[in-house]
Amino acid sequence: MKSRTLMEFTVDVAHPVGELSAVISEVLGVHAGSRLDILRGLDTVIGEAIVQLEQNEGADLNDGND
């Protein structure tokens, strides 16, 4: 049997930035020794999402100009 520690959150999606920031802060508080690794991992995932969204928006804009 595997033992896990779980945190549960309720997120108000009307305020995503503040809510997600609070969740990240709580998780970082539990993992003091690996905060930098967690933040770097999030930075990578968020950066990739931004690039993908920007590419999709550029493609959407170009589709109307052909």
GITA-V821859 format. One record per residue. N is the residue number from 1. PHI is phi in degrees with one decimal (* if undefined). OMEGA is omega as a letter, one per 40 degrees, with the letter a starting at -180 (none if undefined). Layout:
BEGIN
n->N phi->PHI omega->OMEGA
n->N phi->PHI omega->OMEGA
END
This chain:
BEGIN
n->1 phi->* omega->a
n->2 phi->-97.6 omega->i
n->3 phi->-101.1 omega->a
n->4 phi->-135.3 omega->i
n->5 phi->-107.7 omega->a
n->6 phi->-117.5 omega->i
n->7 phi->-118.2 omega->i
n->8 phi->-117.0 omega->a
n->9 phi->-131.9 omega->i
n->10 phi->-110.8 omega->a
n->11 phi->-112.5 omega->i
n->12 phi->-83.0 omega->a
n->13 phi->-71.1 omega->i
n->14 phi->-74.3 omega->a
n->15 phi->-133.0 omega->a
n->16 phi->-63.7 omega->a
n->17 phi->-65.9 omega->i
n->18 phi->-63.2 omega->a
n->19 phi->-67.4 omega->i
n->20 phi->-66.2 omega->i
n->21 phi->-61.7 omega->i
n->22 phi->-65.0 omega->i
n->23 phi->-63.1 omega->i
n->24 phi->-59.6 omega->i
n->25 phi->-60.9 omega->i
n->26 phi->-64.0 omega->a
n->27 phi->-65.9 omega->i
n->28 phi->-62.5 omega->i
n->29 phi->-63.1 omega->i
n->30 phi->-83.2 omega->a
n->31 phi->-116.9 omega->a
n->32 phi->-55.1 omega->a
n->33 phi->-76.8 omega->a
n->34 phi->-126.5 omega->a
n->35 phi->-57.6 omega->a
n->36 phi->-63.2 omega->i
n->37 phi->-63.0 omega->i
n->38 phi->-63.7 omega->a
n->39 phi->-64.6 omega->i
n->40 phi->-65.0 omega->i
n->41 phi->-62.5 omega->i
n->42 phi->-63.5 omega->i
n->43 phi->-59.5 omega->i
n->44 phi->-64.2 omega->a
n->45 phi->-63.4 omega->a
n->46 phi->-67.5 omega->i
n->47 phi->-59.8 omega->i
n->48 phi->-64.3 omega->i
n->49 phi->-65.0 omega->i
n->50 phi->-63.7 omega->i
n->51 phi->-59.2 omega->a
n->52 phi->-62.7 omega->i
n->53 phi->-63.8 omega->i
n->54 phi->-64.0 omega->i
n->55 phi->-65.4 omega->i
n->56 phi->-64.8 omega->i
n->57 phi->-65.5 omega->i
n->58 phi->-63.7 omega->i
n->59 phi->-66.8 omega->i
n->60 phi->-62.5 omega->i
n->61 phi->-68.7 omega->a
n->62 phi->-71.0 omega->a
n->63 phi->-61.2 omega->a
n->64 phi->-84.0 omega->a
n->65 phi->-105.4 omega->a
n->66 phi->-80.9 omega->none
END
